[in-house]
Amino acid sequence: MKLSALHQSYLNRRSNSFRSPTSVDSSVDGSGKSLIALFWLILHCLCCLISLLLGFRFSRLVFFFLFSTSSTTTNLYSAPFRPDLPVKHLDVHTLGRRLDPGAATNNFTVASTTKSSRVVVGRHGIRIRPWPHPNPVEVMKAHQIIERVQKEQKSVFGVKRSKMVIAVTPTYVRTFQALHLNGVMHSLMLVPYDLVWVIVEAGGATNETASIIAKSGIRTIHVGIDQRMPNTWEDRSKLEVFMRLQALRVVKEEKLDGVVMFADDSNMHSMEFFDEIQNVKWFGTVSVGILAHSGNAEEMVLSMDKRKEMEKEAEEESSLLPVQGPACNSTDQLVGWHIFNTLPYAGKSAVYIDDVAAVLPQKLEWSGFVLNSRLLWEEAENKPEWVKDFGSLNENEGLESPLSLLKDPSMVEPLGSCGRQVLLWWLRVEARADSKFPPGWIIDPPLEITVAAKRTPWPDVPPEPPTKKKDQMPLSQGDNTVVVIPKQQQHSTKIRKPKRRSKRNKHEPKLTDTTQVSSSSSKRQERN
Amino acid sequence: MKLWSWVLIFIVCNLTFSTISAFRLSRSQPTERISGSAGDVLEDDPVGRLKVFVYELPSKYNKKILQKDPRCLNHMFAAEIYMQRFLLSSPVRTLNPEEADWFYVPVYTTCDLTPNGLPLPFKSPRMMRSAIQLIASNWPYWNRTEGADHFFVVPHDFGACFHYQEEKAIGRGILTLLQRATLVQTFGQRNHVCLKEGSITVPPYAPPQKMQSHLIPEKTPRSIFVYFRGLFYDVGNDPEGGYYARGARAAVWENFKDNPLFDISTEHPTTYYEDMQRAIFCLCPLGWAPWSPRLVEAVIFGCIPVIIADDIVLPFADAIPWEEIGVFVDEKDVPYLDTILTSIPPEVILRKQRLLANPSMKQAMLFPQPAQPGDAFHQVLNGLARKLPHEKSVYLRPGEKLLNWTAGPVADLKPW
């Protein structure tokens, strides 16, 4: 910062006289004092010589013990007072009353010398407490203080009356469902406002999904629809739209009052998103960051390079994250939408869910829109005229985007400082359709057979030289003992094994490998 | 009966107004009224309470120096320049010295910069002396009071001691010719040679435009507990530590470098101002001198200043109740800083933040151009106005001489 840079260079110019023994000149007046000056000079030289011999700064110790004051406590870490320069000042400042004021050889102050500062000029010790590390009790207290301050900030600058957040999530049972759903669930658990989570599941409401969402502790409405999720991205998004409309129907029937947001299970939300949507009056939109990712990283890089070649002038596009969201003019009024540019991916996008290609978002993702749940009710006061009646919508027509719910899309409110803030991110990653995963991601009963991995994290040990065979012998003889341990290892959790391995020296791992295999084979033999 | 009812109504009205003023709710954070030992004086208007006469010195004392090095306008000692500019166009200025209460001598003593941008104080005593000789010989007002109704702005490290090293500054003491004048300076330490009684302590200059341009929305949650950026050891001048900052900064580093609550380092981030606005406490330890612009920055950005400098006198100490706004930690208590800060009750912390949010508090720390009501210029004038009327002893009898014009080091007596 400017100050420290200034100060640092400022002090670089300080002369060497800062520490030189000729400092006595500056503080001494009159010719009669030259003898004293000479005396100090000689004394200083003597001390320097002694220090040279002894190896530490001897003069300091002497003066420390002679002139130590209350400000030097037992907690001192570094060297004691430096005597040369400030001794005289030391005298007047700290031992003011003891010395004869007339002996003060410098005209310090016009005021009386009895008024002395308790601050001493000169070298001080650097105080370090006995255990200079964080104290967990203090850390907890500090976090409570931070929480209190933030609560106060929220109450002052945030919304006065918070609305309930209604999260709508379409989902279905698949390998990555637990991954995605847990992510959304934890985000929703952190939301400081009232929350209702409406989960619509394709293929019927299953126990798997129910068990995941039961861990959340928030109010959930779990709805199932009978159709199964199709295998192509396009059909999937169509079904998701249908599922979302089902959820909105539920909101309408239950007369839930709040802000509806679409939390697709593979999206990532920032907490500021939930703060921002509290500001919506009827229908709002936010910017969504699009992380269009293909399974094949090389192809991605290639396409990036091609794009760079083609659009060297428009440098922004190749490096910035594509964002879907409202576009505003300079007076912060909505004039249109930014949508994802699908041209670079033409023909190379994923069609099937397990394709190794870029998965592209829709023109306008539902997750970028939020609406006041009163728009869905049959009768709500002050319902604006530019909203179509939700009850009379025919969903078989297919809704392209949430804007189809409105008659006049220009009345949409742009949120997040007119789309400048990206508050959530879209990413679609799915495993192969036929991939297997343990139900509920619980491995029960525990696996019995453990096979050493081909690649261990530690380097392969070269074969031992023949002289060391003697050492090996007792170990191989102690096969029984060694065999016993792997048995125990099998019962213990996986975490313990590498620890035990690392405790032994380098020779051991190879041995345990072989003994393990032999033990398992011996085990089989025993069973047989 | 009628009288009683009127009295009752009067009392009730007074009570309601006083309670309303205690908690001003505005668009932004609720603030609290600030009242120091001088009363609620931050919003006082000095116009009409005093008259200042500005001496017209030859431009070699001010304009030419500035022309030689325009960097003086941006460094932390720029208060002397802006003070003159403010006074020249202020309504308190009078062109008639007979009716003036205070006399201002515009001499830029802190504008002799090294290539690095730091001021050298070696010529300053001579420059000051030469200026005083000029005004003493051309106008009768100096000799009338020997400078007791004159004021000077000396924003250097140790004020009018005109040296950057503390020992040498103490050795020199305040310039003899300024013994009776009022000094407006940034340095303040109780019972120190270089702070004379009756001085007005001002904050160091911090560029208001630059700070305003780095403001972030107030609703950004404050998530950093303690924040500090700066040197802990001055390796160039004090490699072993113990001299710089009297060992206090080094103690902060050694005790808290691995503490997650303390965001302290020597790096210079580009988001320095933004980070301060996300912190609850900002450390303001002493360096080579006890004052620093960090205090100003902490106040502007709403971060509670933690002042680690024994016996320091903070700006406008009679108008601003610093004890209620900041946290004072003795240098010997630095190893226990985390305990001290976490043991402050949350209500006290919230109150300090409310006091800091008071716009008059922030205004009082700034030197904006053009001047705005309640800013540091006006606080200086308020301070001068509070010292009026001058005592009788200020005016000397004819022929009486109190100052010794030949005192001080021989080198200072050379003409400039």
HADDOCK unambig.tbl for C-alpha pairs under 7 A between the chains (distance, minus, plus):
assign (segid A and resid 1 and name CA) (segid B and resid 268 and name CA) 5.12 0.50 0.50
assign (segid A and resid 4 and name CA) (segid B and resid 230 and name CA) 5.64 0.50 0.50
assign (segid A and resid 4 and name CA) (segid B and resid 231 and name CA) 6.35 0.50 0.50
assign (segid A and resid 6 and name CA) (segid B and resid 118 and name CA) 6.72 0.50 0.50
assign (segid A and resid 8 and name CA) (segid B and resid 234 and name CA) 6.99 0.50 0.50
assign (segid A and resid 9 and name CA) (segid B and resid 116 and name CA) 6.32 0.50 0.50
assign (segid A and resid 10 and name CA) (segid B and resid 118 and name CA) 5.35 0.50 0.50
assign (segid A and resid 11 and name CA) (segid B and resid 237 and name CA) 6.35 0.50 0.50
assign (segid A and resid 12 and name CA) (segid B and resid 236 and name CA) 5.88 0.50 0.50
assign (segid A and resid 12 and name CA) (segid B and resid 237 and name CA) 6.47 0.50 0.50
assign (segid A and resid 27 and name CA) (segid B and resid 171 and name CA) 6.37 0.50 0.50
assign (segid A and resid 106 and name CA) (segid B and resid 171 and name CA) 6.67 0.50 0.50
assign (segid A and resid 108 and name CA) (segid B and resid 170 and name CA) 6.44 0.50 0.50
assign (segid A and resid 108 and name CA) (segid B and resid 171 and name CA) 6.08 0.50 0.50
assign (segid A and resid 108 and name CA) (segid B and resid 173 and name CA) 5.98 0.50 0.50
assign (segid A and resid 108 and name CA) (segid B and resid 193 and name CA) 6.59 0.50 0.50
assign (segid A and resid 109 and name CA) (segid B and resid 173 and name CA) 6.50 0.50 0.50
assign (segid A and resid 109 and name CA) (segid B and resid 193 and name CA) 5.67 0.50 0.50
assign (segid A and resid 115 and name CA) (segid B and resid 191 and name CA) 6.58 0.50 0.50
assign (segid A and resid 116 and name CA) (segid B and resid 191 and name CA) 5.99 0.50 0.50
assign (segid A and resid 117 and name CA) (segid B and resid 190 and name CA) 6.92 0.50 0.50
assign (segid A and resid 117 and name CA) (segid B and resid 191 and name CA) 4.92 0.50 0.50
assign (segid A and resid 117 and name CA) (segid B and resid 192 and name CA) 6.22 0.50 0.50
assign (segid A and resid 119 and name CA) (segid B and resid 310 and name CA) 6.78 0.50 0.50
assign (segid A and resid 121 and name CA) (segid B and resid 167 and name CA) 7.00 0.50 0.50
assign (segid A and resid 122 and name CA) (segid B and resid 243 and name CA) 6.09 0.50 0.50
assign (segid A and resid 123 and name CA) (segid B and resid 242 and name CA) 4.95 0.50 0.50
assign (segid A and resid 123 and name CA) (segid B and resid 243 and name CA) 4.59 0.50 0.50
assign (segid A and resid 123 and name CA) (segid B and resid 246 and name CA) 6.50 0.50 0.50
assign (segid A and resid 124 and name CA) (segid B and resid 242 and name CA) 4.72 0.50 0.50
assign (segid A and resid 124 and name CA) (segid B and resid 243 and name CA) 6.31 0.50 0.50
assign (segid A and resid 124 and name CA) (segid B and resid 246 and name CA) 5.42 0.50 0.50
assign (segid A and resid 124 and name CA) (segid B and resid 247 and name CA) 5.76 0.50 0.50
assign (segid A and resid 125 and name CA) (segid B and resid 242 and name CA) 5.53 0.50 0.50
assign (segid A and resid 125 and name CA) (segid B and resid 247 and name CA) 6.11 0.50 0.50
assign (segid A and resid 126 and name CA) (segid B and resid 242 and name CA) 6.05 0.50 0.50
assign (segid A and resid 126 and name CA) (segid B and resid 247 and name CA) 4.92 0.50 0.50
assign (segid A and resid 126 and name CA) (segid B and resid 248 and name CA) 6.79 0.50 0.50
assign (segid A and resid 126 and name CA) (segid B and resid 250 and name CA) 6.36 0.50 0.50
assign (segid A and resid 126 and name CA) (segid B and resid 251 and name CA) 5.28 0.50 0.50
assign (segid A and resid 127 and name CA) (segid B and resid 251 and name CA) 5.47 0.50 0.50
assign (segid A and resid 127 and name CA) (segid B and resid 335 and name CA) 6.57 0.50 0.50
assign (segid A and resid 128 and name CA) (segid B and resid 251 and name CA) 6.11 0.50 0.50
assign (segid A and resid 128 and name CA) (segid B and resid 254 and name CA) 6.63 0.50 0.50
assign (segid A and resid 128 and name CA) (segid B and resid 255 and name CA) 5.95 0.50 0.50
assign (segid A and resid 128 and name CA) (segid B and resid 335 and name CA) 5.87 0.50 0.50
assign (segid A and resid 129 and name CA) (segid B and resid 255 and name CA) 6.99 0.50 0.50
assign (segid A and resid 129 and name CA) (segid B and resid 335 and name CA) 5.63 0.50 0.50
assign (segid A and resid 132 and name CA) (segid B and resid 255 and name CA) 4.69 0.50 0.50
assign (segid A and resid 132 and name CA) (segid B and resid 256 and name CA) 6.81 0.50 0.50
assign (segid A and resid 133 and name CA) (segid B and resid 255 and name CA) 6.80 0.50 0.50
assign (segid A and resid 133 and name CA) (segid B and resid 256 and name CA) 6.82 0.50 0.50
assign (segid A and resid 133 and name CA) (segid B and resid 258 and name CA) 6.66 0.50 0.50
assign (segid A and resid 133 and name CA) (segid B and resid 259 and name CA) 6.53 0.50 0.50
assign (segid A and resid 134 and name CA) (segid B and resid 259 and name CA) 5.17 0.50 0.50
assign (segid A and resid 138 and name CA) (segid B and resid 338 and name CA) 6.85 0.50 0.50
assign (segid A and resid 138 and name CA) (segid B and resid 339 and name CA) 6.36 0.50 0.50
assign (segid A and resid 138 and name CA) (segid B and resid 342 and name CA) 6.28 0.50 0.50
assign (segid A and resid 141 and name CA) (segid B and resid 342 and name CA) 5.94 0.50 0.50
assign (segid A and resid 142 and name CA) (segid B and resid 342 and name CA) 5.41 0.50 0.50
assign (segid A and resid 145 and name CA) (segid B and resid 346 and name CA) 6.03 0.50 0.50
assign (segid A and resid 146 and name CA) (segid B and resid 223 and name CA) 6.48 0.50 0.50
assign (segid A and resid 146 and name CA) (segid B and resid 225 and name CA) 6.94 0.50 0.50
assign (segid A and resid 148 and name CA) (segid B and resid 346 and name CA) 6.99 0.50 0.50
assign (segid A and resid 149 and name CA) (segid B and resid 350 and name CA) 6.92 0.50 0.50
assign (segid A and resid 150 and name CA) (segid B and resid 221 and name CA) 5.54 0.50 0.50
assign (segid A and resid 150 and name CA) (segid B and resid 222 and name CA) 6.31 0.50 0.50
assign (segid A and resid 153 and name CA) (segid B and resid 219 and name CA) 6.27 0.50 0.50
assign (segid A and resid 153 and name CA) (segid B and resid 221 and name CA) 6.77 0.50 0.50
assign (segid A and resid 154 and name CA) (segid B and resid 219 and name CA) 6.83 0.50 0.50
assign (segid A and resid 156 and name CA) (segid B and resid 29 and name CA) 6.25 0.50 0.50
assign (segid A and resid 157 and name CA) (segid B and resid 219 and name CA) 5.38 0.50 0.50
